[in-house]
Amino acid sequence: MTPIADILAAAQPTETGYTATIPAGWLQGRTAFGGLSSAIALHAAQHCEPDLPPLRTAQVSFIGPLAGDITVTATKLRRGRTAAFIQADITSDAGLGYRATFVFMSGQPSTIDLDNRPLMDRQPPVQDAKVFTGPEGFFINNFNFLDIKDGIGEGELLRWARLRATEGLDPMVHLMAIADALPPAVARLFTTGYPPVSSVTWLVNMLTPTPSTTDDWWLLSAKSDYARNGCSSQTMRVWNASGELVAEGMQSVAIFI
């Protein structure tokens, strides 16, 4: 198991970003786990401009496979009075595999003050709970999971998740890494084996400038309301251990069967 902080610490700076290596233990199939790619890209974006405000939105495209040695570049697209748009690309020997636009935005005074975020009353795992960790050599070995099965509908997943090694991680990088830890929700519709599916795009909105939780546990939700013609659209949410909604988004998933 290689902590994300170690991957970032070993990265070699370049004029526009850095080079790094994706360990085999962070792969899902022939490409890197999407949360790791997003954490790596966000780390580069955060260092592209000085004194950036908090991350507000990430618009991600999973373009192709990423493995082994990679090059990460970050480019300022525009920086205004309240927001900065930073593009981050990741390439490997297979070419461009990942592109994201990160929007960093300061809070502003407003006459509007609405907070209807749904609270979650599910309790995080107790200290001696029997949690699931994936086999070595696969990206889920870097996580602990606890599934919630009661009250879950068709095409829906709800799971407590935590990274096994978080020391030294920026809180937003940590959240980007954990937020994609669920398999696509459409996987629940298959009755035998893990289906051949792949995330295509991912939109994430951060609902707090300072994400935090207790004992590194986050509650992840993914729900697919539409899966047809080889494509699934799903909504996603992340709560902290106190039941506060900290991120939400959408993902498009390709189905190859």
Secondary structure as a PSIPRED ss2 file (coil, helix, strand):
# PSIPRED VFORMAT (PSIPRED V4.0)

   1 M C   1.000  0.000  0.000
   2 T C   1.000  0.000  0.000
   3 P C   1.000  0.000  0.000
   4 I H   0.000  1.000  0.000
   5 A H   0.000  1.000  0.000
   6 D H   0.000  1.000  0.000
   7 I H   0.000  1.000  0.000
   8 L H   0.000  1.000  0.000
   9 A H   0.000  1.000  0.000
  10 A C   1.000  0.000  0.000
  11 A C   1.000  0.000  0.000
  12 Q E   0.000  0.000  1.000
  13 P E   0.000  0.000  1.000
  14 T C   1.000  0.000  0.000
  15 E C   1.000  0.000  0.000
  16 T C   1.000  0.000  0.000
  17 G E   0.000  0.000  1.000
  18 Y E   0.000  0.000  1.000
  19 T E   0.000  0.000  1.000
  20 A E   0.000  0.000  1.000
  21 T E   0.000  0.000  1.000
  22 I E   0.000  0.000  1.000
  23 P C   1.000  0.000  0.000
  24 A H   0.000  1.000  0.000
  25 G H   0.000  1.000  0.000
  26 W H   0.000  1.000  0.000
  27 L E   0.000  0.000  1.000
  28 Q E   0.000  0.000  1.000
  29 G C   1.000  0.000  0.000
  30 R C   1.000  0.000  0.000
  31 T E   0.000  0.000  1.000
  32 A E   0.000  0.000  1.000
  33 F C   1.000  0.000  0.000
  34 G H   0.000  1.000  0.000
  35 G H   0.000  1.000  0.000
  36 L H   0.000  1.000  0.000
  37 S H   0.000  1.000  0.000
  38 S H   0.000  1.000  0.000
  39 A H   0.000  1.000  0.000
  40 I H   0.000  1.000  0.000
  41 A H   0.000  1.000  0.000
  42 L H   0.000  1.000  0.000
  43 H H   0.000  1.000  0.000
  44 A H   0.000  1.000  0.000
  45 A H   0.000  1.000  0.000
  46 Q H   0.000  1.000  0.000
  47 H C   1.000  0.000  0.000
  48 C C   1.000  0.000  0.000
  49 E C   1.000  0.000  0.000
  50 P C   1.000  0.000  0.000
  51 D C   1.000  0.000  0.000
  52 L C   1.000  0.000  0.000
  53 P C   1.000  0.000  0.000
  54 P C   1.000  0.000  0.000
  55 L E   0.000  0.000  1.000
  56 R E   0.000  0.000  1.000
  57 T E   0.000  0.000  1.000
  58 A E   0.000  0.000  1.000
  59 Q E   0.000  0.000  1.000
  60 V E   0.000  0.000  1.000
  61 S E   0.000  0.000  1.000
  62 F E   0.000  0.000  1.000
  63 I C   1.000  0.000  0.000
  64 G C   1.000  0.000  0.000
  65 P C   1.000  0.000  0.000
  66 L C   1.000  0.000  0.000
  67 A C   1.000  0.000  0.000
  68 G E   0.000  0.000  1.000
  69 D E   0.000  0.000  1.000
  70 I E   0.000  0.000  1.000
  71 T E   0.000  0.000  1.000
  72 V E   0.000  0.000  1.000
  73 T E   0.000  0.000  1.000
  74 A E   0.000  0.000  1.000
  75 T E   0.000  0.000  1.000
  76 K E   0.000  0.000  1.000
  77 L E   0.000  0.000  1.000
  78 R E   0.000  0.000  1.000
  79 R E   0.000  0.000  1.000
  80 G C   1.000  0.000  0.000
  81 R C   1.000  0.000  0.000
  82 T C   1.000  0.000  0.000
  83 A E   0.000  0.000  1.000
  84 A E   0.000  0.000  1.000
  85 F E   0.000  0.000  1.000
  86 I E   0.000  0.000  1.000
  87 Q E   0.000  0.000  1.000
  88 A E   0.000  0.000  1.000
  89 D E   0.000  0.000  1.000
  90 I E   0.000  0.000  1.000
  91 T E   0.000  0.000  1.000
  92 S E   0.000  0.000  1.000
  93 D C   1.000  0.000  0.000
  94 A C   1.000  0.000  0.000
  95 G E   0.000  0.000  1.000
  96 L E   0.000  0.000  1.000
  97 G E   0.000  0.000  1.000
  98 Y E   0.000  0.000  1.000
  99 R E   0.000  0.000  1.000
 100 A E   0.000  0.000  1.000
 101 T E   0.000  0.000  1.000
 102 F E   0.000  0.000  1.000
 103 V E   0.000  0.000  1.000
 104 F E   0.000  0.000  1.000
 105 M E   0.000  0.000  1.000
 106 S C   1.000  0.000  0.000
 107 G C   1.000  0.000  0.000
 108 Q C   1.000  0.000  0.000
 109 P C   1.000  0.000  0.000
 110 S C   1.000  0.000  0.000
 111 T C   1.000  0.000  0.000
 112 I C   1.000  0.000  0.000
 113 D C   1.000  0.000  0.000
 114 L C   1.000  0.000  0.000
 115 D C   1.000  0.000  0.000
 116 N C   1.000  0.000  0.000
 117 R C   1.000  0.000  0.000
 118 P C   1.000  0.000  0.000
 119 L C   1.000  0.000  0.000
 120 M C   1.000  0.000  0.000
 121 D C   1.000  0.000  0.000
 122 R C   1.000  0.000  0.000
 123 Q C   1.000  0.000  0.000
 124 P C   1.000  0.000  0.000
 125 P C   1.000  0.000  0.000
 126 V C   1.000  0.000  0.000
 127 Q C   1.000  0.000  0.000
 128 D C   1.000  0.000  0.000
 129 A C   1.000  0.000  0.000
 130 K C   1.000  0.000  0.000
 131 V C   1.000  0.000  0.000
 132 F E   0.000  0.000  1.000
 133 T C   1.000  0.000  0.000
 134 G C   1.000  0.000  0.000
 135 P C   1.000  0.000  0.000
 136 E C   1.000  0.000  0.000
 137 G C   1.000  0.000  0.000
 138 F C   1.000  0.000  0.000
 139 F H   0.000  1.000  0.000
 140 I H   0.000  1.000  0.000
 141 N H   0.000  1.000  0.000
 142 N H   0.000  1.000  0.000
 143 F E   0.000  0.000  1.000
 144 N E   0.000  0.000  1.000
 145 F E   0.000  0.000  1.000
 146 L E   0.000  0.000  1.000
 147 D E   0.000  0.000  1.000
 148 I C   1.000  0.000  0.000
 149 K C   1.000  0.000  0.000
 150 D C   1.000  0.000  0.000
 151 G C   1.000  0.000  0.000
 152 I C   1.000  0.000  0.000
 153 G C   1.000  0.000  0.000
 154 E C   1.000  0.000  0.000
 155 G C   1.000  0.000  0.000
 156 E E   0.000  0.000  1.000
 157 L E   0.000  0.000  1.000
 158 L E   0.000  0.000  1.000
 159 R E   0.000  0.000  1.000
 160 W E   0.000  0.000  1.000
 161 A E   0.000  0.000  1.000
 162 R E   0.000  0.000  1.000
 163 L E   0.000  0.000  1.000
 164 R C   1.000  0.000  0.000
 165 A C   1.000  0.000  0.000
 166 T C   1.000  0.000  0.000
 167 E C   1.000  0.000  0.000
 168 G C   1.000  0.000  0.000
 169 L C   1.000  0.000  0.000
 170 D C   1.000  0.000  0.000
 171 P H   0.000  1.000  0.000
 172 M H   0.000  1.000  0.000
 173 V H   0.000  1.000  0.000
 174 H H   0.000  1.000  0.000
 175 L H   0.000  1.000  0.000
 176 M H   0.000  1.000  0.000
 177 A H   0.000  1.000  0.000
 178 I H   0.000  1.000  0.000
 179 A H   0.000  1.000  0.000
 180 D C   1.000  0.000  0.000
 181 A C   1.000  0.000  0.000
 182 L C   1.000  0.000  0.000
 183 P C   1.000  0.000  0.000
 184 P C   1.000  0.000  0.000
 185 A H   0.000  1.000  0.000
 186 V H   0.000  1.000  0.000
 187 A H   0.000  1.000  0.000
 188 R H   0.000  1.000  0.000
 189 L H   0.000  1.000  0.000
 190 F C   1.000  0.000  0.000
 191 T C   1.000  0.000  0.000
 192 T C   1.000  0.000  0.000
 193 G C   1.000  0.000  0.000
 194 Y C   1.000  0.000  0.000
 195 P C   1.000  0.000  0.000
 196 P C   1.000  0.000  0.000
 197 V E   0.000  0.000  1.000
 198 S E   0.000  0.000  1.000
 199 S E   0.000  0.000  1.000
 200 V E   0.000  0.000  1.000
 201 T E   0.000  0.000  1.000
 202 W E   0.000  0.000  1.000
 203 L E   0.000  0.000  1.000
 204 V E   0.000  0.000  1.000
 205 N E   0.000  0.000  1.000
 206 M E   0.000  0.000  1.000
 207 L C   1.000  0.000  0.000
 208 T C   1.000  0.000  0.000
 209 P C   1.000  0.000  0.000
 210 T C   1.000  0.000  0.000
 211 P C   1.000  0.000  0.000
 212 S C   1.000  0.000  0.000
 213 T C   1.000  0.000  0.000
 214 T C   1.000  0.000  0.000
 215 D C   1.000  0.000  0.000
 216 D C   1.000  0.000  0.000
 217 W C   1.000  0.000  0.000
 218 W E   0.000  0.000  1.000
 219 L E   0.000  0.000  1.000
 220 L E   0.000  0.000  1.000
 221 S E   0.000  0.000  1.000
 222 A E   0.000  0.000  1.000
 223 K E   0.000  0.000  1.000
 224 S E   0.000  0.000  1.000
 225 D E   0.000  0.000  1.000
 226 Y E   0.000  0.000  1.000
 227 A E   0.000  0.000  1.000
 228 R E   0.000  0.000  1.000
 229 N C   1.000  0.000  0.000
 230 G C   1.000  0.000  0.000
 231 C E   0.000  0.000  1.000
 232 S E   0.000  0.000  1.000
 233 S E   0.000  0.000  1.000
 234 Q E   0.000  0.000  1.000
 235 T E   0.000  0.000  1.000
 236 M E   0.000  0.000  1.000
 237 R E   0.000  0.000  1.000
 238 V E   0.000  0.000  1.000
 239 W E   0.000  0.000  1.000
 240 N E   0.000  0.000  1.000
 241 A C   1.000  0.000  0.000
 242 S C   1.000  0.000  0.000
 243 G C   1.000  0.000  0.000
 244 E C   1.000  0.000  0.000
 245 L E   0.000  0.000  1.000
 246 V E   0.000  0.000  1.000
 247 A E   0.000  0.000  1.000
 248 E E   0.000  0.000  1.000
 249 G E   0.000  0.000  1.000
 250 M E   0.000  0.000  1.000
 251 Q E   0.000  0.000  1.000
 252 S E   0.000  0.000  1.000
 253 V E   0.000  0.000  1.000
 254 A E   0.000  0.000  1.000
 255 I E   0.000  0.000  1.000
 256 F C   1.000  0.000  0.000
 257 I C   1.000  0.000  0.000
